[in-house]
């Protein structure tokens, strides 16, 4: 079986002609492609789905490619990211790699080159795609098991169901376990924006999550004053 049939790509390109050509060519090569033209919409699609490679134009409406890559890295440290740009300045490339990009293709380019680069970044991935997808959904928090897709926390003789937003917030905390999750980042990713009232709402969710995690006394969600929260187990 052609391994490309199991590869799902996120393509974010606002040029309708170029985007169509890239998507059509990649589909012909056996890839599954989700094509978005807006950076903000693309992030929402990424947040709700699993992708094997992200191909991001740098200049995008709604949210530029660098900002999109930064936010993708907040929830997935390993998915390969390839930037597409008409620019060739070294500073732009340095910024892209500094944000966690894996490769950089300067327009115009041959489709065969892009396909080769997709294959190369996938080979560089630290974990197999199946393992990476599984990690996005299942987390060990102390003696508790959190399943994002099933919206539940399990433990010895313990089962707690979660709402969608509770699960999304716990997932972000779990991805950043033992690291600080910034309030602003959490609010933007889950609520779409940040203001005082949404912040107070998130505090209520944090209180609920602390209660749900109580069966393991070693697990804590600490306040990092003026910055955010830290999940510790």
Secondary structure, DSSP 8 states (H G I E B T S, - for coil): --GGGG-EEEEE---HHHHHHHHHHHHHTT-EEEEESBHHHHHHHHHHS--SEEEEESS-BSS-HHHHHHHHHHH-SSSEEEEEES---HHHHHHHHHTT--EEEESS--HHHHHHHHHHHHHH-SS-HHHHHHHHHEEEETTEEEETTTTEEEETTEEEE--HHHHHHHHHHHHTTTSEEEHHHHIIIIISS--HHHHHHHHHHHHHHHHHTTTSTT-EEEEETTTEEEEE-
